[in-house]
Amino acid sequence: MERFIDAAPGVRLWTEDRGDTDASPMLLIMGAQASGLGWPDELVDMLASRHRVIRYDHRDTGRSTWAFDQRPYPLSQLAEDAVTVLDGLGVERAHIVGMSLGGMLAQLFIADHPDRLLSATLIGTSALSTIPYIQPDGTRIPPEELPGIAPDLLEMWSRPVVDLGLEAELERRVEHWRILGGDQLPFDAEYVRALERRVIEHTGHYATSTAHARADASDLDRTEQLAGATVPTLVTSAPAEPVSPPPHPDHLAQAIQGARIIEIPGMGHALPPEVHTPLVAAILDHTTRH
């Protein structure tokens, strides 16, 4: 079921429900500039075998309102939008799964609205915490000294996006996902191209939003709140991750009280079919525990 939820005057968010409406709710939170359709249908349906799964479009993505230039907002507002989605759908508490920026928004959820959560799963993200990472030998590394984003990805992000038509934009997106996916799993360009065609059809155009990159990110530190967290949290570790490479997942698990960590073999910063089964198994094991 699809519906729109009013998040603020002049701002509407597209949402979709899948699965048994009486099952425990699960909210999927996608990354920056990414529509809710960034969660592949096959993966959503696997999760919906046990949950009422909700995915949605952030502001300035998909079918939700694109109005950043008229109504700028901080990144933290996107976490409040996630709360608004639960409110609008009448969900008191939910499991949440956040990927990339969505994992950061999930951390804000853990810190600021723990009473609304049953559990949290964090994928491909870094800690909103200033605590040092403690290596197995006891060495302490400040977060700012942990490995950064892969150089080839930074180089691609530095290029201006030029409108050369739909097919050229699809090729650009396919190349982007090739880099994001890492080098440990086979890359299926046609699978990615079909996924992006569906995202474009869903959105109604192929323009690329830069709103989330321009939004104020100065109010994201939640060191103290995460250290005292009460929400059961699972952190996934991806060995081929180019955005938040190891040991970022280990640091994240140290930053959040009681967090568990599990590795998804071969995974990068993407959701190809090869990772669906192990990732869903890890998520459902976690939600069943809680």
Backbone torsions as a table, in degrees:
resi	resn	phi	psi	omega
1	MET	NA	132.1	177.4
2	GLU	-106.4	144.5	173.7
3	ARG	-158.0	162.1	176.7
4	PHE	-107.3	143.1	179.2
5	ILE	-122.8	132.5	177.8
6	ASP	-77.9	119.5	-179.7
7	ALA	-96.8	-25.6	-178.8
8	ALA	-168.8	166.7	177.1
9	PRO	-55.5	121.4	178.9
10	GLY	80.8	6.8	-179.0
11	VAL	-126.3	119.7	179.0
12	ARG	-120.8	143.2	179.9
13	LEU	-115.1	129.4	175.4
14	TRP	-79.5	135.5	177.7
15	THR	-133.7	157.8	176.0
16	GLU	-141.9	136.3	175.5
17	ASP	-105.8	138.5	169.7
18	ARG	-135.7	149.5	177.5
19	GLY	97.1	-179.4	-179.1
20	ASP	-67.5	122.5	-178.9
21	THR	-65.7	-16.1	177.7
22	ASP	-91.3	-6.5	178.8
23	ALA	-77.0	163.6	-179.8
24	SER	-64.7	134.6	-173.9
25	PRO	-73.3	147.4	174.2
26	MET	-134.5	124.1	179.3
27	LEU	-103.8	124.4	178.0
28	LEU	-98.1	127.5	-176.7
29	ILE	-117.8	113.2	-174.8
30	MET	-85.8	175.6	-174.4
31	GLY	-86.3	-172.5	-175.6
32	ALA	-63.3	139.8	177.5
33	GLN	61.0	13.7	-172.9
34	ALA	-113.2	131.3	173.8
35	SER	-68.4	160.7	174.5
36	GLY	-60.6	-20.5	177.8
37	LEU	-73.9	-2.7	170.3
38	GLY	-63.8	-20.0	170.2
39	TRP	-82.9	109.5	-175.8
40	PRO	-58.8	144.0	-178.4
41	ASP	-54.0	-41.8	-176.8
42	GLU	-62.1	-41.2	179.4
43	LEU	-67.3	-42.4	179.1
44	VAL	-60.7	-43.8	-179.3
45	ASP	-65.5	-34.8	176.7
46	MET	-64.3	-42.3	177.3
47	LEU	-67.4	-34.3	-178.1
48	ALA	-72.0	-7.2	174.4
49	SER	-66.5	-18.9	-178.4
50	ARG	-128.2	-13.5	-174.7
51	HIS	-133.2	159.9	164.4
52	ARG	-82.4	104.5	-172.0
53	VAL	-96.8	129.9	-178.9
54	ILE	-118.8	125.7	170.5
55	ARG	-124.4	157.6	-174.5
56	TYR	-154.1	163.9	176.3
57	ASP	-96.1	125.6	170.6
58	HIS	-57.4	163.4	165.8
59	ARG	-53.2	144.1	177.1
60	ASP	65.1	26.0	170.0
61	THR	-141.3	156.7	172.2
62	GLY	51.6	-134.4	-177.2
63	ARG	-91.5	-1.6	176.3
64	SER	-74.0	168.6	-176.2
65	THR	-64.6	131.8	173.5
66	TRP	-104.6	103.0	-176.2
67	ALA	-152.2	27.9	-175.1
68	PHE	-58.2	-40.7	-177.3
69	ASP	-64.1	-31.2	178.0
70	GLN	-87.9	-31.7	-177.1
71	ARG	-134.9	73.5	179.8
72	PRO	-63.2	153.8	-176.9
73	TYR	-147.9	157.4	173.6
74	PRO	-78.8	159.7	177.8
75	LEU	-58.1	-34.1	-178.9
76	SER	-60.3	-23.7	178.0
77	GLN	-62.7	-29.6	179.6
78	LEU	-65.5	-30.4	175.1
79	ALA	-70.2	-38.9	177.2
80	GLU	-66.0	-32.8	175.4
81	ASP	-61.3	-37.1	178.2
82	ALA	-62.3	-39.1	175.6
83	VAL	-63.1	-41.6	179.5
84	THR	-61.6	-37.0	177.2
85	VAL	-61.5	-45.6	177.7
86	LEU	-61.7	-43.6	178.7
87	ASP	-59.6	-46.5	-176.0
88	GLY	-65.4	-25.6	179.7
89	LEU	-98.5	5.4	177.6
90	GLY	70.5	30.0	-178.8
91	VAL	-99.9	119.3	-179.0
92	GLU	-78.7	-44.8	179.8
93	ARG	-141.3	147.0	-176.7
94	ALA	-146.8	158.1	162.8
95	HIS	-78.5	140.8	175.4
96	ILE	-123.2	146.5	176.3
97	VAL	-130.0	118.1	-177.4
98	GLY	-120.5	135.5	-180.0
99	MET	-119.2	134.3	176.5
100	SER	61.3	-124.9	174.5
101	LEU	-56.0	-33.7	176.6
102	GLY	-59.6	-31.5	175.1
103	GLY	-69.3	-33.0	174.9
104	MET	-69.8	-41.8	177.7
105	LEU	-63.2	-36.8	176.8
106	ALA	-63.6	-35.3	176.3
107	GLN	-65.9	-38.3	175.3
108	LEU	-62.5	-38.4	177.3
109	PHE	-61.6	-47.6	179.4
110	ILE	-58.5	-42.8	-175.9
111	ALA	-75.5	-41.6	-169.5
112	ASP	-100.7	-22.9	-176.5
113	HIS	-137.8	51.0	-176.3
114	PRO	-62.1	-25.6	-178.9
115	ASP	-69.0	-12.3	-179.5
116	ARG	-96.5	0.7	-171.9
117	LEU	-115.6	143.6	169.9
118	LEU	-94.8	-38.6	176.6
119	SER	-164.1	170.0	176.5
120	ALA	-138.4	142.3	172.1
121	THR	-124.9	129.4	-175.3
122	LEU	-116.0	127.8	-174.8
123	ILE	-126.3	128.4	170.7
124	GLY	58.8	48.9	-176.3
125	THR	-144.2	171.3	-179.3
126	SER	-117.8	160.2	-175.1
127	ALA	-73.6	137.2	171.7
128	LEU	-88.0	59.3	-172.2
129	SER	-149.3	146.8	178.9
130	THR	-99.5	4.4	178.9
131	ILE	-66.5	147.0	178.2
132	PRO	-72.4	154.6	172.2
133	TYR	-83.2	128.8	-179.6
134	ILE	-101.1	112.8	-179.9
135	GLN	-71.2	164.0	179.2
136	PRO	-54.8	-29.1	179.7
137	ASP	-87.0	5.0	177.8
138	GLY	92.6	-6.6	177.9
139	THR	-65.5	136.1	-178.5
140	ARG	-104.0	127.1	-178.1
141	ILE	-119.2	123.5	176.8
142	PRO	-61.3	147.2	-178.1
143	PRO	-55.1	-36.4	-177.1
144	GLU	-69.1	-11.8	178.8
145	GLU	-100.6	2.8	175.3
146	LEU	-73.3	159.5	-177.4
147	PRO	-55.1	142.5	-178.4
148	GLY	-96.4	-171.2	180.0
149	ILE	-66.5	143.3	-178.6
150	ALA	-57.7	136.9	-176.7
151	PRO	-57.0	-38.9	-178.9
152	ASP	-67.8	-29.0	176.9
153	LEU	-73.5	-42.7	176.7
154	LEU	-60.7	-39.4	180.0
155	GLU	-64.3	-40.7	179.1
156	MET	-66.1	-41.4	-180.0
157	TRP	-65.3	-24.4	-178.2
158	SER	-77.7	-16.7	-178.8
159	ARG	-77.8	136.4	174.3
160	PRO	-66.5	143.3	177.5
161	VAL	-85.8	116.1	-177.3
162	VAL	-106.4	133.2	179.5
163	ASP	-76.7	104.5	177.5
164	LEU	-115.6	16.9	179.3
165	GLY	104.7	168.0	-175.0
166	LEU	-59.4	-49.6	-174.9
167	GLU	-65.2	-37.5	177.2
168	ALA	-66.4	-37.5	177.9
169	GLU	-66.7	-38.8	176.4
170	LEU	-62.1	-42.0	178.8
171	GLU	-63.3	-39.6	178.0
172	ARG	-62.4	-42.9	-179.7
173	ARG	-67.3	-38.7	177.7
174	VAL	-62.1	-43.7	178.9
175	GLU	-64.3	-37.9	177.4
176	HIS	-59.7	-47.2	-179.7
177	TRP	-68.9	-28.4	176.1
178	ARG	-60.9	-43.2	179.2
179	ILE	-71.2	-44.0	-178.7
180	LEU	-61.8	-32.9	-175.8
181	GLY	-71.1	-14.4	-179.7
182	GLY	81.5	-170.2	-171.9
183	ASP	-119.7	18.5	-176.7
184	GLN	-106.8	-14.7	179.2
185	LEU	-120.8	151.9	176.6
186	PRO	-62.9	146.0	-179.3
187	PHE	-105.1	124.0	-179.2
188	ASP	-104.2	95.8	-176.2
189	ALA	-62.4	-37.0	-177.7
190	GLU	-69.5	-35.6	176.0
191	TYR	-61.6	-46.3	-179.2
192	VAL	-66.6	-41.5	179.5
193	ARG	-61.2	-41.8	178.8
194	ALA	-65.5	-39.9	178.1
195	LEU	-62.1	-44.8	-179.0
196	GLU	-69.9	-32.9	174.1
197	ARG	-61.0	-40.3	179.9
198	ARG	-66.8	-40.0	177.6
199	VAL	-60.7	-43.4	-179.3
200	ILE	-65.9	-42.8	177.6
201	GLU	-62.6	-40.7	177.9
202	HIS	-62.5	-43.0	-177.4
203	THR	-72.9	-37.5	-178.2
204	GLY	98.0	-0.5	177.1
205	HIS	-165.0	171.3	-178.2
206	TYR	-114.1	17.2	176.7
207	ALA	-62.3	147.9	178.3
208	THR	-103.5	123.1	178.4
209	SER	-79.6	143.1	173.2
210	THR	-114.8	11.5	-173.4
211	ALA	-57.9	-46.1	-174.4
212	HIS	-69.6	-28.8	176.4
213	ALA	-72.1	-25.4	-178.0
214	ARG	-96.1	-12.6	-177.7
215	ALA	-67.9	148.7	-179.0
216	ASP	-65.4	121.5	-178.5
217	ALA	-112.6	25.4	-172.8
218	SER	-83.7	-9.6	-174.1
219	ASP	-118.4	49.3	-175.6
220	LEU	-111.0	-10.3	-177.5
221	ASP	-66.0	123.0	178.5
222	ARG	-131.0	37.5	-175.2
223	THR	-51.7	-54.2	-174.7
224	GLU	-66.3	-43.9	-177.4
225	GLN	-65.8	-40.1	180.0
226	LEU	-69.4	-34.9	178.9
227	ALA	-65.7	-24.5	178.6
228	GLY	-109.4	21.0	-174.0
229	ALA	-62.8	147.4	177.2
230	THR	-115.0	-5.2	-178.4
231	VAL	-81.3	125.0	176.3
232	PRO	-59.7	122.5	-171.6
233	THR	-126.8	133.2	174.4
234	LEU	-110.7	130.8	176.4
235	VAL	-111.3	127.4	176.0
236	THR	-94.2	141.4	177.6
237	SER	-111.6	129.2	-178.5
238	ALA	-117.0	114.7	-174.3
239	PRO	-65.6	-23.5	-178.8
240	ALA	-104.5	18.4	-176.8
241	GLU	-65.2	121.9	180.0
242	PRO	-96.8	-9.5	-177.0
243	VAL	-99.1	-50.8	177.6
244	SER	-124.8	69.7	-172.2
245	PRO	-68.2	159.3	172.8
246	PRO	-53.1	139.5	13.1
247	PRO	-97.4	26.8	178.5
248	HIS	-53.5	-43.4	178.4
249	PRO	-61.0	-38.4	179.0
250	ASP	-65.6	-41.0	176.8
251	HIS	-61.7	-43.6	179.6
252	LEU	-61.0	-42.9	179.3
253	ALA	-65.8	-30.6	176.3
254	GLN	-74.4	-30.6	-175.2
255	ALA	-76.2	-25.7	-176.5
256	ILE	-105.6	120.7	-176.6
257	GLN	-56.1	127.8	174.3
258	GLY	76.5	5.2	-176.9
259	ALA	-67.5	145.1	172.9
260	ARG	-105.5	157.8	179.2
261	ILE	-130.3	141.0	177.6
262	ILE	-140.8	139.5	179.1
263	GLU	-92.0	136.2	173.4
264	ILE	-102.5	108.0	-172.3
265	PRO	-55.4	132.6	174.5
266	GLY	77.2	-8.4	-171.5
267	MET	-69.5	144.6	170.8
268	GLY	-113.0	-136.9	-179.6
269	HIS	-105.7	51.4	-176.0
270	ALA	-157.0	172.0	-176.6
271	LEU	-125.2	61.7	177.3
272	PRO	-71.0	162.7	-177.8
273	PRO	-54.9	-30.5	-177.1
274	GLU	-62.3	-24.0	-177.8
275	VAL	-99.2	-6.8	-174.4
276	HIS	-59.4	-49.7	-175.7
277	THR	-63.7	-51.5	179.5
278	PRO	-66.6	-34.6	-179.8
279	LEU	-68.5	-46.1	178.8
280	VAL	-63.3	-40.3	178.4
281	ALA	-59.7	-42.3	179.6
282	ALA	-65.8	-43.0	-179.1
283	ILE	-65.5	-46.5	-177.5
284	LEU	-68.8	-33.6	173.4
285	ASP	-61.4	-41.0	-180.0
286	HIS	-67.0	-45.7	-178.4
287	THR	-68.9	-31.2	177.7
288	THR	-66.3	-34.5	178.0
289	ARG	-65.3	-25.6	-170.7
290	HIS	-129.1	NA	NA
